[in-house]
């Protein structure tokens, strides 16, 4: 059990999951949290990471920092995705080991699983067949991270746990059209589509000022704004989404991912993640998800209803769908004692309210 005064380093504490983990730890009474922004500490810089560990001497580490993005970003910046993630993991896990960290939590992603993995995906299907091509570099980096944790545990008796969250969404998500994940991108596209459809230019400009698209902000002319938004399928009459709308996806509210992460830090050790007496100890990571799925098309309908968009919505089938189905088997997580509570309908409502700037979100109550 972690002491409430133990020094806990949350790497990536400004990100979607990291910020939610930080808040969850604070709500549970942990008083000695350490975080560094990217400007304060570049995790790609091995010397800087070593210096940080030398000075701070954290007892526990949660590695939520990563270089992430959607299908488009993964396709375009393949070298960045493999190099930067391997480097971050190498530095943080390596220094955690050198500084005798008591426990480390490594956050991966369910894109580690084979493209054609049997559904729902159990932890055991890892490395049984080829990965999805579009995000192969990112997936390989994350597989290396979980194998690093597993290998340190087996060789040195460390207590490093790897968790693989499904698609996450929630407060502090990235809504930038160029590189965000599917759900926040859809919320923003449909929101902007609604504003354009209703001729609400004040709302359009406010949105563009908060998150400029390709350098175009609310200060530009209507024509310039319309031109850049059209590139992303957003016009005054229609919103066009990538793909066919047929792929199935599982989504987990980020504050619940945080709750599961802190639960694992408090209650799960490496010895709990595999069968005792197994000849080969592998696949010790834990899937974190809901075990429920929804088509992208149905998700779009939920968002349209939530946003109140009355224009046309269509799909561009010439654009890639990515993997057709990606559902986690969460029976291992359930057996360890944690279950999700927020389903997608409630989550979409909470997400849009947050996007509109509502600060009335009550945090997810901790699981008991």
N, C-alpha and C positions, 0 to 999 in steps of 0.2 A: 504493500500500500504506500502511495506517495504521501509524504508529510505535507501539510498545508503550507509550511514555510520553505519547502525544498525549492531550490533554484531551477526553474524550468525554462529552457530556451525554445521559443517557437520560431522556427525559420519560416519566413514568408507570412508574418503576422498581419500584413496589410492586405493579403489576397483574400479570395472568396472563402476558402476553407480555413486558412490561418487566422483570419480575423474572427471567424465564428468559434474556433477552438479557444482563442485568447479570451473571448467573452464568456464562454462556457466555464473555463477554468476560474475566471474571476467570480462568476456566480456561485461556483462551488466552494469558494473561500480560499483559493490559492493566492498567496500574497507576494510571491517572489518571482514574477514573470519577467523574462528578458526577451526583447525583440530589437531588431535593427532593420531600418528601411534599406532598400537597395542602395540608396545614396550613401548611407552610413557604412554599409558592409557589402562588398561585392562578393557573393558566394563563389564566383568563378575564379577568384584570386586566392590561391592556396595559402599564401603568406598572410594575407589579411584574415582568413578564417582561423589559421593557427594562432595569430595574435589575439583574436577575439576569445578563443577558447582558453588561452593562457591567462588572460585577464579576468574573464568571467567565471571560469570553472563550473559550468552548469552540471547539475546532477542528473537531469532528465532532458531529453531532446525530442522535439516533435518536428520532423522534416516535412513541412507543407509547402516549401518553396519549390517551384518548378517553372520551366519555360513551356507554356501551354497555348493552345489555339484550336480552331475548328478545322474542317476539311480543307478549306482554301489555304490557310496558313501552313498546315501540315504538308500540303503538296508543294508549296512554293519554297519553304525554308527548311528543307530536309536536313541539311548539315547543322543548322542552328539547333534543331530539336534534339538530335542525338548528341552533339558535342556539349551543348550547354547543360543538358540534364545529367549526362555522365559526369561532367566536371563538378556540378553542385553536389551530387551524391558522393562522389569520391572524396571531396573536401570535407563535407559535414560528417559523413559516417566515419571516415578515417580519423578526423580529429576527435570525434566522440570516443572512438576506441582508445586512442592515445591518451585521452584525459580521463579514462575510467568511468565514463557515463554509466549510471546504473541501469537505465532503460531508454531505448530509443524507439520511436514510432515513425515508420517510413510510409508515406502516402504514395500509392501508385495510381493505377487506373485500370478499368476492366478492358481497355483496348489491348492489354497484354495477351488476351486469349486469341486462339486461331480464328481466322475469318469464318470458317465453316464449322466452328465448334458446335457440338450438340447442345441444344437449348433445353432448359436453362443451364448456364455454364457453371459446372462445379470447379473447385480449385484444381482438381486433378487433370483437367484438360489442357493445362499450360504446356506449351512446347510439344503438342501432339501432332500438329499440322501447320501449314503456312499462315502467316499473319495477313491482315488486310493491308494492301499495298500503300494506300494513302497515308496511313499513320505508322508505318513500319519503323522508321527511325525513333520516334517517340516511344513506341511499345518496347523496342529492344533496350532502350535506356532504362525504362521502368523494370523490365525483367532483370536487367543487370543489378538494379538497386535491391530488388527483393532477394536475389540470389546472394548478393553481398551480405545482407542481413542474416540469411540462413547459414551462410558459410562461416561468418564470424561466430555465430552461436555454436555451430558444430565443432569448430576448431578451438575456440577460446572460451566457451561457456558464457558468452554475453547474452543479454536479454533484449534483442532487437526484434520488434514485431512489424511485419509489413501488412498494410491493409489496402485493399483495392476497391475504391469507391466507384459506383456506377456514375452516370451523368449527373452532375450536381448543378443546382441553381439556387439563388437566394440573395440576401443583402450583400452589397459590395461586388456584385457580379460585373463582368465586363460586357458592356453593351456596344462596343465599337463595331460598326458594321463590317470592317475589314477582317477582323480576327476573333470575333466572339463565338461562343458555342451556340448550338441550334436554338435553345429555348429563349435566352435573352435576345438573340438576334431577331427572332420572330416577334417577340413582344415589342421591340423597338420599331421594326418595320411596320407592323400593323398599327402601332400608335401614331407613327408619322403619316401612314396612309390615311388614318382617320382625320388627323389635323389638316392634311392637304385636301381631302375629300370635302371637309366642312369649311374650307377656306380660312382656317384659323392660323394665320401666318404668325401671330404673336407666339403661339405655342410651338410652331415649327422652329422659329428663330431661337426661342429659349432652349429647345432641345439641341439644336446645332451649336449653340454657344457652349453648352455643357460638354458636349462630345462632338467636336468638329469631325467631318468626314472628308478624308483626303485633304485636310487643310482648309476646307470650306466651313465657315462658321455662320452664325446668324447675321453677321455684319454684311455678308455678300448680297447681291441682288437676288430677286425671286428666280430669275432665269438661271443664275449660277447654282443656286440651291436645287432647283428642279433638275438641272442637268446631272449633278453628281448623284442625287438620290435615284434617278432613273437607272444609273449603272447598277444599282443594288435592287432593282425591281420595284421601286416605289414611285408611283405617279399619282396624279390627282384622281384618276379613275380606278386604279388597280394596284394590288400588291402581288408581286410574283415571287414565290418561294422556290428554292432549289429542289430538284429531284421530283419524284412522283408522288410523295406524300404517303407511300406505302410502307416504308421501313417502320419497324416497331422499336420503341425506345423505352427504357426505364429511367425514371428521374427521382432523385433524392434531394430533399430540401437541405441546404448547406448547414443549417443550424442543427439538423438531426445528424448529419455526418460528423459534426463536431462533438455532439453528445456521444455518439458511438465511439469516436476516437478517444475521448477522455475516459469512457467506460473501459475500453481495452487497456489504456494506460493504468487504470486503477485495479482492474480485476483479472486481466489475462496475462499469463507469462508464456514464454516460448514453449515450455513443456506441455501447455494446454492446446497447442496448435497442430499436433500430429498424434498418431496412434502409437502408444507406448509399445516397444518391442518390434516396431517396423524395421524391416531389413534396410530399406533405403529411406532416409528421412528427407522428404522434399514436399513442395507444395504446402508449406507451412503458413502461407499468407492467408488472409481472411477477406472474403468478399463482403462489401458493405453496400447494401441496397434495400429495395423494397420487395423484390421478387414479383413486381407487377409491371406490366408494360402497356403502352398506348401507341397507336400509329401517329406519325408526324401529321397526317391529315386531320385526325381527330383532335390532336393537340392544337393545331391551327384553329379549328372550330371553337375550342374552349377559349382561346385567346381572343378571337374575334368577338365572341359573346361578352367576355370580360371587359374588353376595351370599348365595345359598342361601335365597332366599325361597320359601316353600311355600304362600302364600295365593293368592287369585285376582288375575289381572291382566287389566284390560280397557281398551278405548279409548272415549272419548266423541266420537263422530263429529259431534256438534253443534258442537264447538269447531273453530276454524280449523286447517288443516294448514300454512298458509303455502305457499311454492312447492313444487310436487310433486317437482321434481328440480333439483339445483344442483351439477353436477359441473364441476370446473375442468379445462381442458386445460393440462397442465403441461409441454408439449413445449418451450416457451421456456426454462423453468427448467432442464429436463434438458440442453438445448443449452448453457446457461451453466455446467453442471457440477455441479449439486446434485440429489441424490435422497433421498427419505425412506427410513427403515428400520423404523420401528415401525408395525405394522399394528394395526387396531382391537381384535382379540382381546387382544393383549399390552397395548395401551393401557388397555382397560377394567380389566384386572387391576391394572396399575400405579396407575390412578386410584383404585380402591376401596381399595387398600392405603394410598395416601396419605391418603385420606379418613378411614380408621380410625386415622390418626396414625402410620403406619409411617414411619420415617425411613431406611429401608434402600434407598430408591431410588438407584440409581446413575445419574448424569446421562448423557445421550446422548453417546456418544463423538463427537468432531468428525469431520466428513467430510474425506476427503483426496482 
